[in-house]
Every structure is written in structure tokens, then in C-alpha cells.
Amino acid sequence: MTSNKQKLIACMARAPAATAFLFAVQTVLALHTSAQAQVSAPALFVAPELTQVAAPAATPAAMPAVAVPAPRPLPSDTTKHAAVSPSAAPVPSPSIACNASPEFARFDRPLLRTARRLASGEPLTIVAIGSSSTAGAGASSPAASYPSQLAADLHQRFPGNAITVINRGVNGEETDDMMARFATGVFAEHPQLVLWQVGTNSVLRDRPLDTHSARLHEGIGEIKAANADLVLIDPQFAPAVIAKPETPGMVEQLALAAKEENVDLFRRFAVMQNWYEVRHLPFADFVSADQLHMNDWSYACIAKLLGAAIAEAASRPIASAAAHPAHTANSP
């Protein structure tokens, strides 16, 4: 056998082994390539635990993050917050009881014209005239002012009667300003009852008490001449008011004028002073952040106490009016 034939036979003998080795190498490479492709390709099956909105802290970095948008306030929430004045003090808990000593929340005299209207079933018109604490400064909305809440209280007490409470409060006004509006703001409504909140701004601006007394009596006379019951409402017991040296004199002046003119007085100053000095409520519970005006709770409580006083004074025996014919002859 020649050397060339021997080499050829040796090569043919090694060929199957080489082929087998090459096939093995190609197979390994194919498997590796397939494995890489499976890792990089998107998953076709999502395990149940991956469907949770809140992924666990140990989520692998390769897992796609689930974006959860932050909750947005509903339109109603936005409107509700926008309606609340930023300067208003926080409204205290409704669990605070609304009460006052009986002598502070009861009228000395009956409301004869008001009583006749309620007894007859005719419509009753009440006009509340005053300054900012009548308009409702410090309240979260006009509906939280004392005249609005008084109307709601009286409708509950007298569900069968048509009762209208008109708010004629104007911020910053003094006694002369209010009297200038009597004809158009009060008498034009032909009320059977007038609630006159007066005196606070005169004190805050250090007006002379003597001058104010004369105008106060004139205003009382005009309202009485219009054949309407009258209830005076004295200043609020609040830090900005009690800081003024003339405040006790104004409170006394209104009490004396009510007695001399034979009209009723709602002692708001004494009611609020009782809250602070006897019940030990902090000012923040019933005074707004400006340290002057009331808040929703105190407006509501004053309205409730005033409503109770009106209801009681208008429910006394009407027969007693016969003893005062001069006061009722021209009653509407």
C-alpha cells in the first residue's frame, strides 16, 4: 500500500469523529442563541402576582414598572374648599353644646305684632339690619350668617307659617349709616319684626358715647313709628371689641335704651362672655381668625338662641295686648 493510500484511509477514519464534533459545537451554539432570544423576547404569559397594582419592594429590575397616577381631587372637593375663606378660623366641633343662661336669652317684653301674625297664619317678615356681624363676616358662606340660620330655625319652630328673614347687614356701617337705609332697606319691606344689631363699629372707632346715645334713641323711635316690633342686639364679646375702653359703656347704653324705650334686647355680649368666662370655651371656638367676627358655630348658636327667644316672646298670651291699645291700633 502506498503512502498516499494510507493517508487517505486515515482521513476517512477521522471524518466521522470530526463531523460529530462539529455537529455538537453547532448544537451548543444553537441552544445558547435560543436561550438568549428567550430572555430578551417579551413574555407571553403574565403570572397572577404581577397583575397587582402595588408591586412588592423586591420586584426585579427587569420587571416593567406599573405607573399609578396620584389621586386627583374631585371637582366637588375643589369647589368646597374654594368656598371657605382662608382667613376664617377653624369651625369647632359640632359636639360643643349651644346654650346660655335663661336671663340672657329671654326677652323682657312680648312681641305683639309678631305674635298676631303667627297666630293668624299670615306671612311674617323679619328684617335684620346691622353691620358686618349681620352680613355674616367670618362665616364660611352667606348661608352660615345668623339671619339665614335664624330663618331655618323659625321654619322648624313654625312649620305652618310663611316666615321671611331679610338680611340688611352691611360691613363697616355705624348707627347713622344704618338709619340712612331705614326707609329703603327696612320700612319698604313692611316688617312685623326688626332686629337691629348696633354699636360695635362705633366702639371700634372710638366714637363718643353721648352722641351715639342720641342717635340710637332717634332710630328706635323711627322703627316703633313704623309699627314693627324691635329687638336690639348689642356688640359681640370678642378680643378686638373688649380691648376697647368704651365697650362696657356701649353695652350699658343699649340696655338702658331698651328699657327706656320699652323694646327688647338680645344680650349677645353677655351670652358670648358666658361662653368664655363660665364655660371656659377658648375664643378660637366661637370667634374667627380676625379676633372680631363670629364663626359658623357661634352664628348658628346665636340664631338658635334668638329663635327660641322670639318664639317664646311671640307665644305669650295675646290678650295682654288689650292693655296697650295705643301700641297695637295701627299694627299691620
C-alpha positions in Angstrom: 0.0 0.0 0.0 1.4 3.3 -1.0 1.8 6.2 1.5 -0.9 8.2 -0.3 -3.4 5.5 0.2 -2.6 5.2 3.9 -3.2 8.9 4.4 -6.5 8.8 2.6 -7.7 5.9 4.7 -6.6 7.7 7.9 -8.5 10.9 6.9 -11.7 8.9 6.1 -11.4 7.3 9.5 -11.2 10.6 11.3 -14.1 12.2 9.3 -17.0 10.8 11.4 -15.4 12.0 14.6 -14.9 15.5 13.2 -18.4 15.6 11.9 -19.7 14.5 15.2 -17.6 17.2 17.0 -18.8 19.9 14.5 -22.4 18.9 15.0 -22.0 19.0 18.8 -20.5 22.5 18.6 -23.3 23.8 16.3 -25.9 22.3 18.6 -24.4 24.1 21.7 -24.3 27.3 19.8 -27.9 27.0 18.7 -29.1 26.2 22.2 -27.2 29.2 23.5 -28.6 31.5 20.9 -32.1 30.2 21.6 -31.7 30.8 25.3 -30.6 34.4 24.7 -33.5 35.0 22.4 -36.0 33.8 25.0 -34.5 36.0 27.7 -34.7 39.2 25.5 -38.1 38.4 24.0 -41.2 39.9 25.7 -43.1 37.4 28.0 -46.2 35.9 26.6 -47.6 34.9 30.0 -48.1 37.2 33.0 -48.1 35.5 36.3 -51.1 36.4 38.6 -49.0 38.1 41.2 -47.6 40.5 38.5 -51.1 41.9 38.0 -51.2 43.6 41.4 -51.2 47.4 41.2 -48.7 47.8 44.1 -45.6 45.8 43.2 -43.6 44.4 46.1 -40.4 46.1 47.1 -38.3 43.2 45.8 -39.5 43.4 42.2 -36.7 42.5 39.8 -35.2 45.4 37.9 -36.2 43.7 34.6 -39.9 43.8 35.6 -41.7 46.7 33.9 -42.9 49.3 36.5 -46.7 49.8 36.9 -47.4 53.6 36.9 -50.2 54.5 39.3 -51.3 58.2 38.9 -51.8 60.2 42.1 -55.4 60.7 43.1 -56.8 64.0 41.9 -59.4 66.0 43.9 -62.9 65.7 42.6 -64.5 68.9 41.3 -66.9 69.0 44.3 -63.9 68.9 46.7 -62.2 71.8 44.9 -65.4 73.8 45.0 -66.0 73.1 48.6 -62.5 74.2 49.7 -62.7 77.3 47.5 -65.9 78.4 49.2 -64.2 78.6 52.6 -62.4 81.8 53.3 -58.7 81.2 54.1 -58.9 83.8 56.9 -61.8 82.1 58.7 -61.0 80.3 61.9 -61.5 76.6 62.0 -65.1 75.7 62.9 -65.2 74.0 66.3 -66.7 70.5 66.7 -70.5 70.4 66.5 -70.3 68.4 69.7 -70.0 71.8 71.6 -73.4 72.4 73.1 -75.2 75.6 72.3 -76.8 77.0 75.4 -77.0 80.2 77.5 -78.3 81.3 80.9 -82.1 81.9 80.6 -81.8 85.5 81.7 -79.5 86.2 78.7 -81.7 84.6 76.0 -85.2 85.7 77.0 -86.9 88.9 76.1 -88.5 91.1 78.8 -91.4 92.1 76.6 -93.8 90.2 74.3 -93.5 90.6 70.6 -97.1 91.6 70.0 -97.1 92.2 66.2 -95.1 89.1 65.6 -97.4 87.1 67.8 -100.5 88.3 65.9 -99.0 87.3 62.5 -98.1 83.8 63.7 -101.5 83.3 65.4 -103.4 84.4 62.3 -101.3 82.4 59.8 -100.4 85.5 57.8 -96.9 85.8 56.4 -94.3 87.1 58.9 -91.5 89.4 57.6 -88.4 90.0 59.7 -85.6 92.4 58.7 -82.2 92.1 60.3 -80.3 95.3 59.9 -76.7 95.9 61.1 -73.1 95.8 60.1 -70.6 93.0 59.3 -71.8 90.6 62.0 -75.3 90.7 60.5 -73.9 90.5 56.9 -72.1 87.4 58.1 -68.4 88.3 58.1 -66.3 85.4 59.4 -68.8 82.8 58.2 -67.9 80.2 55.6 -70.8 81.3 53.4 -73.9 83.6 53.3 -76.0 80.6 54.4 -74.0 80.5 57.7 -74.9 84.1 58.7 -77.2 84.4 61.7 -80.2 85.8 59.6 -80.0 82.8 57.3 -79.7 80.3 60.2 -82.5 82.1 62.1 -84.8 81.7 59.1 -84.1 77.9 59.1 -84.7 77.7 62.9 -88.0 79.6 62.8 -89.2 77.4 59.9 -88.7 74.4 62.1 -90.4 76.0 65.1 -93.4 77.2 63.0 -93.6 74.8 60.0 -97.1 76.0 59.1 -96.2 79.7 58.8 -94.6 81.6 55.9 -91.6 83.4 57.5 -89.1 85.5 55.7 -85.9 86.9 57.2 -84.3 89.6 55.1 -80.6 90.3 55.7 -79.8 94.0 55.5 -76.3 93.9 57.1 -73.5 96.0 55.5 -69.9 95.7 56.5 -68.4 98.6 58.4 -71.6 100.6 59.0 -72.3 102.7 62.1 -75.6 103.8 63.5 -76.0 106.8 61.2 -75.3 104.7 58.1 -77.9 102.2 59.1 -80.5 104.8 59.9 -79.9 106.3 56.4 -81.1 103.0 55.0 -84.1 102.6 57.2 -86.6 103.9 54.5 -85.4 101.7 51.6 -83.8 98.7 53.4 -86.3 98.2 56.3 -89.6 100.1 56.1 -90.1 99.3 52.4 -90.3 95.6 53.4 -93.2 96.3 55.8 -91.7 94.1 58.5 -93.5 93.0 61.7 -90.2 92.5 63.4 -86.9 94.4 63.1 -83.6 93.0 64.6 -81.2 95.9 64.9 -77.6 94.9 65.6 -75.8 98.2 66.5 -72.9 99.7 68.4 -69.9 97.6 67.6 -68.3 99.8 64.9 -68.9 103.0 67.0 -66.8 101.4 69.8 -64.1 100.2 67.4 -63.7 103.7 66.0 -63.8 105.4 69.4 -67.0 107.4 68.8 -68.3 109.5 71.7 -71.0 107.5 73.6 -73.1 110.6 74.3 -73.5 111.4 70.6 -74.3 107.8 69.9 -77.0 107.6 72.6 -79.0 110.5 71.0 -78.9 108.8 67.5 -79.8 105.4 69.0 -83.0 106.8 70.6 -83.9 108.5 67.3 -83.5 105.2 65.4 -85.6 103.3 67.9 -88.3 105.9 67.6 -88.4 105.6 63.8 -88.7 101.8 63.9 -91.5 102.0 66.5 -93.3 104.6 64.4 -93.3 102.1 61.5 -95.4 99.7 63.7 -92.8 97.0 64.0 -91.6 95.0 66.9 -88.0 95.8 67.7 -85.1 93.7 69.2 -81.8 95.4 69.8 -78.7 93.3 69.5 -75.6 94.5 71.4 -71.9 94.0 70.4 -70.1 90.7 70.3 -67.7 89.6 73.1 -64.6 89.2 71.0 -60.9 90.2 71.6 -61.0 93.2 69.3 -64.1 94.5 70.9 -63.4 94.0 74.6 -60.0 95.7 74.1 -61.8 99.0 73.6 -62.3 101.0 76.8 -65.8 102.2 75.7 -67.2 98.7 75.2 -68.8 98.4 78.7 -70.4 101.8 78.3 -71.9 100.9 74.9 -73.3 97.6 76.3 -74.8 99.6 79.2 -76.2 102.2 76.9 -78.1 99.7 74.8 -79.5 98.1 77.8 -80.7 101.4 79.2 -82.1 102.5 75.8 -84.1 99.2 75.5 -85.6 99.7 79.0 -86.4 103.4 78.4 -88.0 102.8 75.0 -89.8 99.6 76.1 -88.3 97.4 73.4 -86.5 94.1 73.7 -82.7 93.5 73.8 -80.8 90.3 72.9 -77.8 90.3 75.1 -75.3 88.8 72.7 -72.3 90.3 74.6 -73.4 88.5 77.8 -74.1 85.2 76.0 -70.6 85.1 74.5 -69.0 86.3 77.7 -70.6 83.4 79.4 -69.1 81.0 76.9 -65.7 82.4 77.6 -65.7 83.1 81.3 -68.1 80.4 82.7 -68.0 77.6 80.2 -64.3 78.3 79.5 -64.6 77.9 75.7 -61.5 79.4 74.0 -62.0 82.3 71.6 -61.0 80.0 68.8 -64.2 78.0 69.3 -66.5 80.9 68.6 -64.5 83.8 67.1 -63.0 83.9 63.6 -59.3 84.4 63.0 -59.6 88.1 62.8 -60.4 88.2 66.5 -63.5 90.3 65.8 -66.3 88.4 63.9 -68.1 85.2 64.9 -67.7 81.9 63.0 -70.2 79.3 61.7 -70.7 77.7 65.1 -71.3 80.9 67.0 -73.6 82.3 64.3 -75.6 79.1 64.4 -75.8 79.2 68.2 -76.8 82.9 68.3 -79.5 82.1 65.7 -80.8 79.2 67.7 -81.0 81.2 71.0 -82.5 84.2 69.2 -85.1 81.9 67.5 -86.0 80.4 70.9 -86.4 83.9 72.4 -88.6 85.1 69.5 -90.8 82.0 69.7 -91.3 82.4 73.4 -92.0 86.1 73.3 -94.4 85.6 70.4 -96.2 82.8 72.2 -97.2 84.7 75.3 -101.0 85.3 75.7 -102.0 87.9 73.0 -104.9 89.0 75.2 -102.3 91.1 77.1 -102.2 93.4 74.1 -105.6 94.8 75.1 -103.9 96.5 77.9 -101.8 98.5 75.4 -104.2 99.7 72.7 -102.0 102.6 71.8 -99.2 100.3 70.8 -101.3 98.0 68.6 -104.0 100.1 67.0 -102.1 100.6 63.8 -100.4 97.2 63.6 -100.4 95.7 60.2 
